[in-house]
Amino acid sequence: MPTRHRARRYGKIIVLTLREQYSRAMFMVPWLLATLVVTGVTMTLYATAYKATSIHTVSLAAALWSLGIAALLRLSWRHLSNGIGEDVVQGTIALKVRYPLPYLGVVVADHIGRSTPCFMALPFFVLFAVVMGGVPHVEAPVLSTFLGLLLFCGGAVLSGMVYIMLGLNAFWIENAEPVLWIFEKTTLVLGGSVIPLALLPSTARNIIEFTPFAATGFAARAVNADFLAVAPKLIMVQAVWLILFGGLLFVIWRKAVRRLDVNGG
C-alpha cells in the first residue's frame, strides 16, 4: 500500500476515534477534573513553598510551567500499553496483525485520537501557571519555542515507543502492569512531573538527564533561563535514546510476531 494512502487511512482512524471520544464528553469530565485537581494542588504547593524569587536560578513561573508541560507529556501515552497488553492476553492481536495496515500503526493512530482530549487540560495548566507564577522569562523566545516543540515531539515519540514495548511484554509475562507501574512512577519523579529537573542539585541533575526517563520530559526545560545553553545536550541525549529504543522496539516486535500462532488465534 502506498505511503500516502496509508497515511490517509491513519488520519481517518484518528478522526473517527476523536469523534467517538467527544460523543462521550461527559465521561471525560471526571478525568479532567481529577487531572486539574492534582496539577493544581502540586502547583499551589510550589507557589506556597517558594520563599525566594528563585531556587537554583529557577523562578516560580518557570517551575510551574515546567510542571504543566511534563504533566501533559505524561498524560498523552499512558494508556497505550494497556490496549496492546489486552490484545495480547485476549489473543485478538493474532487477527489484527493480518489487517492491511500495520498493527502498531493502527494502535498508535487509535491512541492519538483517544488521547487528544488530554490537551483540553492545556488551557487550565496555562491559567494555573500564569495566575500563580506569571510568565517565565526566556532568551530568544522564538528559538526557544522551536527547540521546545522539537523536544516535545521527540519526548512524545520516545514515550510512545516505551509504552508499546511495555505492552508487548505481555507476550512473555502476560501481566505487564507491574512493569508499567514501575516505569510510570520512575518517570513521574525523574521526568519532571513532580520535581522540575532544574531544581535538583547539579550532580544529580547531570546524571538523571542522561536517563530515558528524563529524556521523555526535556520539553519542560524550555521555560528555564539556561535552556539555550543546555538545549544541544538535551537534543543529542534524546536523539540517542530515540535511536536505541527504536532499534529495541524493532527487535521486540519481530520476536513477538514469531510467538504468534495465527492459525490457533
C-alpha positions in Angstrom: 0.0 0.0 0.0 1.5 3.4 -1.0 2.6 5.6 1.9 0.2 8.4 1.0 -2.8 6.1 1.2 -1.6 4.5 4.4 -1.2 8.0 6.0 -4.7 8.9 4.8 -6.2 5.8 6.5 -4.3 6.5 9.7 -5.8 10.0 9.6 -9.3 8.6 9.2 -8.7 6.3 12.2 -7.6 9.4 14.3 -10.7 11.4 13.2 -13.1 8.6 13.9 -11.7 7.9 17.3 -11.7 11.5 18.2 -15.3 11.9 17.2 -16.1 8.9 19.4 -14.3 10.5 22.3 -16.2 13.8 22.0 -19.5 12.0 21.6 -18.9 10.7 25.2 -17.7 14.0 26.5 -19.5 13.6 29.9 -17.3 10.6 30.6 -14.2 12.7 30.2 -15.3 15.4 32.8 -14.4 13.4 35.9 -11.0 12.5 34.4 -10.4 16.2 33.5 -11.4 17.4 37.0 -9.1 14.8 38.7 -6.2 15.8 36.5 -6.7 19.5 37.2 -7.1 19.0 40.9 -3.8 17.0 41.1 -1.9 19.5 39.0 -3.5 22.5 40.7 -2.6 21.2 44.2 1.0 20.5 43.1 1.4 24.0 41.6 -0.2 25.5 44.8 2.3 23.7 47.0 5.2 25.0 44.9 3.8 28.6 45.0 3.5 28.3 48.8 6.9 26.8 49.3 8.7 29.4 47.2 10.1 31.8 49.7 12.7 33.4 47.4 12.2 34.8 43.9 14.1 31.7 42.5 15.7 28.5 43.6 18.8 27.3 41.8 18.2 30.2 39.3 14.7 28.7 38.6 11.9 31.2 39.0 8.5 30.2 40.3 7.0 30.8 36.9 9.5 28.5 35.2 8.9 25.8 37.8 5.1 25.9 37.4 5.2 25.9 33.6 7.7 23.1 33.7 5.3 21.0 35.8 2.4 21.7 33.4 4.4 20.7 30.3 5.7 17.5 32.0 2.2 16.5 33.1 0.8 17.0 29.6 3.5 14.8 28.2 2.9 12.1 30.8 -0.9 12.0 30.1 -0.5 11.6 26.4 0.6 7.9 26.1 -0.1 6.3 29.5 -3.0 4.0 28.3 -1.3 2.8 25.1 0.4 -0.2 26.7 -2.9 -1.3 28.3 -4.6 -1.7 24.9 -1.7 -3.7 23.5 -1.5 -5.9 26.6 -5.2 -6.7 26.3 -4.9 -7.6 22.7 -2.0 -10.0 23.6 -3.8 -11.6 26.6 -7.1 -12.0 24.7 -5.4 -13.3 21.6 -7.0 -10.6 19.3 -3.6 -9.4 18.2 -3.2 -12.6 16.2 -6.1 -11.4 14.0 -5.2 -7.8 13.9 -1.7 -8.3 12.6 -3.3 -9.7 9.4 -5.1 -6.4 8.7 -3.9 -4.4 5.6 -2.5 -1.7 7.9 0.4 -2.5 10.2 -0.9 -3.3 13.7 1.4 -0.9 15.6 0.4 1.9 13.3 -3.3 1.3 13.8 -2.8 1.1 17.6 -0.9 4.4 17.7 -3.4 6.2 15.4 -6.2 5.0 17.6 -4.5 6.1 20.7 -3.7 9.6 19.3 -7.4 10.0 18.7 -8.2 8.9 22.2 -5.5 10.9 23.9 -6.2 14.2 22.0 -8.8 15.2 24.6 -5.8 15.3 27.1 -5.0 18.6 25.5 -8.2 20.0 26.9 -6.3 20.4 30.1 -3.7 22.6 28.4 -5.6 25.9 28.8 -6.1 25.2 32.5 -2.4 24.3 33.0 -1.5 27.7 31.4 -4.1 29.5 33.5 -2.8 28.0 36.8 0.8 28.8 35.9 0.1 32.4 34.9 -2.1 33.2 37.9 0.3 31.6 40.4 3.6 32.5 38.9 3.3 34.6 35.8 5.0 34.1 32.5 8.6 32.9 32.6 11.4 34.9 31.0 13.3 33.1 28.3 16.0 34.2 26.0 15.2 34.3 22.2 11.6 33.2 22.7 11.1 32.1 19.0 14.2 29.9 19.0 13.3 28.5 22.5 9.8 27.7 21.4 11.0 25.9 18.3 13.5 23.8 20.2 11.0 23.2 23.0 8.5 21.9 20.4 11.2 19.7 18.9 11.9 18.2 22.3 8.2 17.9 23.0 7.7 15.8 19.8 10.8 13.8 20.5 9.6 13.1 24.0 6.2 12.1 22.8 7.7 9.6 20.3 10.1 8.2 22.9 7.3 7.8 25.4 5.2 6.1 22.7 7.9 3.6 21.9 8.4 2.8 25.6 4.7 2.2 26.2 4.5 0.0 23.1 7.4 -2.1 24.4 5.7 -2.3 27.8 2.5 -3.6 26.2 4.4 -6.1 24.1 5.9 -7.5 27.4 2.6 -9.3 27.8 3.9 -11.9 25.3 6.4 -13.1 27.9 5.0 -12.1 31.3 1.2 -11.9 30.5 0.5 -9.2 33.0 2.7 -6.1 32.2 1.0 -3.9 34.8 3.8 -4.2 37.4 6.5 -3.2 34.8 4.2 -0.3 33.6 3.7 0.8 37.2 7.5 0.9 37.8 8.1 2.9 34.6 5.3 5.4 35.3 6.3 6.1 38.9 10.0 6.4 37.9 9.1 8.8 35.1 6.8 10.7 37.4 9.8 11.6 39.6 12.7 11.7 37.1 10.7 13.1 34.2 9.9 16.4 35.9 6.2 15.8 36.7 6.7 16.2 40.4 10.0 18.0 40.7 11.3 20.1 37.8 14.8 18.8 36.9 16.3 22.2 37.0 15.5 22.3 40.8 17.7 19.3 41.5 21.3 19.6 42.7 23.6 19.9 39.7 25.3 16.5 40.3 22.0 14.6 40.5 20.6 16.6 37.6 23.6 15.8 35.3 23.2 12.1 36.0 19.4 12.0 35.6 19.5 13.9 32.4 21.2 11.0 30.7 18.4 8.6 31.5 15.4 7.8 29.2 13.0 8.8 32.0 14.3 12.4 31.9 14.6 12.4 28.1 10.8 12.0 27.7 10.2 15.3 29.5 13.1 17.5 28.2 10.5 19.9 26.7 9.7 21.1 30.2 13.2 22.7 30.3 12.3 25.1 27.5 10.9 27.6 30.1 14.2 27.8 32.1 16.6 30.7 31.7 19.5 28.4 30.8 17.6 26.5 28.2 19.5 27.6 25.1 22.8 26.7 26.8 21.7 23.1 27.5 19.4 22.6 24.5 22.2 21.0 22.3 23.0 18.4 25.0 19.3 17.7 25.6 18.6 17.2 21.9 21.6 14.9 21.5 20.7 12.8 24.5 17.1 12.5 23.3 18.2 11.6 19.8 20.4 8.8 21.1 17.6 7.3 23.2 15.2 7.5 20.2 17.7 5.5 18.1 18.4 2.9 20.8 14.7 2.4 21.7 13.7 2.4 18.0 16.1 -0.4 17.4 15.0 -2.2 20.6 11.3 -1.9 19.6 12.0 -3.4 16.2 13.7 -6.4 17.8 11.0 -6.9 20.4 8.2 -6.6 17.8 10.0 -9.2 15.5 10.3 -11.6 18.4 6.7 -11.0 19.4 5.4 -11.7 15.9 7.3 -15.0 15.9 5.5 -16.1 19.0 2.1 -15.6 17.4 0.1 -18.6 16.4 -2.1 -17.0 13.8 -3.9 -20.2 12.9 -4.7 -21.1 16.5 -5.6 -17.5 17.5 
